[in-house]
Amino acid sequence: QVQLVESGGGLVQAGDSLRLSCVASGRTFNNYIVGWFRQAPGKERELVAAVSRGSGSTTYADSVKGRFTISRDNAKNTVSLQMNSLKPEDTAVYYCAASNIVALVAVRADEYRYWGQGTQVTVSS
């Protein structure tokens, strides 16, 4: 079992930055791929970024490439999402998730077994 708790969301203006954090407890954190997903009202949950177990591989949604950076610190059981140059279309609930599939990274929501409760990010224009 893995418990995930997100923090760092809030209300910002377009062009601002936010840093989301996800702290994990429970089983060995470095056994899991970790991803950040987001879901806006009326839309499907989508992958924002994911990082492999050892941080050697990352993947990003095209809409956030060059603006968002995912990183993890296995010693602190933490994964962060640095979000720069935020846009109103980034407004959503952001979720941290952990996957134990046999792969370098996981890109589908159904590949993730454990989920946090989500943190709201609102970007005003």
N, C-alpha and C positions, 0 to 999 in steps of 0.2 A: 504493500500500500504506500502511496506517495500523496502527501498533502501539499497543495500549492496555494500560496497567498500572494496576490498582486497588490502593488501600491504604486503611487506616483501619478495617477490620472488627475485631471482637472480641467478648468476652463481657461483657454489661452486665446490669443489673437493670431490671425494668419501671419506666418513668418516666424513665430516664436518656436521655442524648443521645449520638449518634455523628456524626462527619463523615467521609464517604467521599470519597476523591479519585480522579480518573482522569486520568492524564497520557498525552498522545498524542505520538507521534513519527512521522515520515514525511511524507506529503504535507500540503498546506495544511489545517490543522485547521479553519479557519473555513469551509471548503467543505462541512462535514458537520453534519447534525443529530446530536445526541448524546442517548442515552437511558440510563437505569438500569433494568435488569430484575432480577428476583429469582426464584429457584426453590427451593422447599422440597421436602423428600423426599416423593416420591409425587405431587407436583403439577406442573402445567405451568408453564413459564416465563411470567411475567407482567410487563407494563410497570409500572414504579413511577412514573417521571417522564421527561419528555423536554423538550429545549430546542432552539429553532430556531437557525439559524446565527448570527444577530446578537443572540441573547438576547431578541428582542422578543416571542416567544411561548413559553409553557410549557404542558404538560399533565400532569395527575397522575391516578393511580388514585384512585377514590373513597375507598378504605381509608386513604389517607395524606394526603388533603387537609387542610390546616390544621396538619399535623405535620411534613411534609417540605418542603424547599425545594431546588430544583435551580438551580445557577448555573454560569456559565462565564466563563473569562477567556481570550480568544483570544490575547492577547499572551503568556500563559504556557502555552498549549496544555493547559489544565486545565478539567475539569468537576467540580464538587463536589455532593454530596448531603448536606445538613444534615438529620439525623433527630432529632427531638425527641419526647418523650413516648412512647418506644418501648414496644411491647407484645410479649408472647410470640409472638403470631401474625406478628410482623415477622421472626421467625427464618427465615433462608434464606441461600443463597449469592447475593450481589449481583454483577451483571455490568454493566460499562460497554460500550456499543456505539455504533458510528458508522454513519450512513446517508447515502447520497448521492442519494436519490430526489428527484424534483422535487416538493417539497411544503414546506409551512411546518414541520410536524412529522411524525414517523412514529410509529405506535402499534403496529404488528405486528412481531413478531420477525423475520419473513421479509423485512421491509423494511430490515433492518440487515445490512450486509455484513461489518463488522469487529467482533470481540469481544475483550474482555479475558479473563483466566484466572479471574476471580471472586475475591471475598473473603467470608469467612464472617462473618455477623452472628448472634449468639445472644443472645436476650433471656430471662433467667430471671424467673420469677414470684415 
